[in-house]
Amino acid sequence: MCRMDSDVRILLVDDDHEDHFIITNSFAEIGCGRAINCLDNSHEMFRQLQADREDALPSLIILDMNMPRMNGLETLTMLKGNTNYQHIPVVILSTSVSEREMRDCFRVGAAAYFSKPVDYSESLLVARKIYEFASQGELQMS
């Protein structure tokens, strides 16, 4: 179980509502359900970021790689190019296992890149790793 830190705010940006359900349930299962908020696309994310006070910005953003209109790499590039948001760690969560895509994400500034979990136990493990990173600032890959 993770300890719930009320200052941790994680924003999931993914166009798939089934993924919202799986990921939010995984965070709830590890005791951190209140830490995560879901949005459907990058445009919603930028609107929310612009509306948030600086002290209310997310601790971490999880981006789906394959979204319509603006994909994860394009969104990551915009985030890291904006001085107001470039400090926010970004984790890519994707069905793709493309080495090139992964390298491009790290080159632009992704903190981590995970393949979307294929089962619930893997989803719990990914949720724990992401939450620990958001709360402690370091990612344990073991």
N, C-alpha and C positions, 0 to 999 in steps of 0.2 A: 504494500500500500504506500502511496505517496502521502506526504503531509500536505494538506491544503494550505497554500500561501495565498491570501486574499489579494496580494499585489500582482499575481501572475494572471495575465490576460492573453489568451491564445486565439488568434483569428484564423479560421479555416476558410479558404476560398476554393470552392469546388462546385461545378455545375451539376453534379450528380447527387440527388437527394438521398439515394441509398448509401452513398459514401458518408454523407452527413450523419445519417442514422448510425452506421457502423462505428464511425470515429467518435461521435459524441457518447455512444453507449460504452465504448472502450474507456474513455476518460471517466465516465460515471462509475464504471466497474472498479477502477483503481482509486476512486475517491476524489476525483478532480473534475467532476462534471460541470461545476460552475465556472471553471477557468476558460471554457471554450465557447466561442460564438461562431456561427456559420453564416457565410454569405455565398450567393450563387455565382458571382462573377467579379472580375477585376474592377469594372466600373463602379459597382456597389462598394467595393473595398476602398477605392480612392475617394468616393463621396464620404464614406464614414471616417476615413483618416483625416480628411479636411475639416470635418465637423468636430472631431475629438479635440479636447484640450491636450496640450503636450503631456501632461501627467496622466492622461487617460489612454494614450496610445498603447497598442498591444505590446506585450513582452516578446512575442514571437508570431510570425505569420507562416501558416502552412499553405502552400500553393499547389493546386493540381496542375500538372503539366499540360494536359490536353483539354483546353476550354475554348469555346467559340469566341469569336471577335478578338480576344486578346489572350494568347496562350501564357503559360507559366513563365517561359523565358522572357517574353516581351514584358510581362508584368514585373518580373524580377529586375530587368534592366531599368525600367522606369523607377522602381523603388530605390535602387542603389544609385540612381542618378539624381535623386532628390535629397537635398541636404536635410530636409525635415524628417525623412524616413530611412535614410541609408544606415542608421545605427540599429534598426530593428532586424534581428536575425530572421532569416527566411529558410524554411525547410521545404524542399520539393518532395511531393508525394505523387508518384506516377506509376502507370501501368507499363510504361516503356522501360526497357533495360538497355537502351542505346548508350554505348560508351561515349559517343560524340555528344549526345544530348547532355549527359551527365557532366562531361568536361566543360561544355559551354556554360552550364549552370554554375559550376564552381568558379569558372573564369570571371563570370559576372558578379559573383559574390554570395552564392548560396552557402549556408552554413552546413547543410546536410542534404542528402538525396536518398530517399527511401523508395523502394518498390512498394506499391500498394499491397497490403497483407492479403494472403490468400485464405487464411483461416482466422478464427476468433482469437486463438492463443497468440498468434503472430501480431494481431491487431493490438492486443493488450501490451505486448512487448514494445511495439512502436510507440504507443501512447505513453508508456512509462519513460522511454528514452526522450521523447519530445518534451514531456512535462519537466523532467529533470533538467534538460537543457534550458528551458524557459525560466526555471526557478534558480538554477545554479550557474548558468552561463557556460557550462561545459557538457559536451556530448560524450557519453560512455558508449562505445560501440560494442562492447563485449556482451 
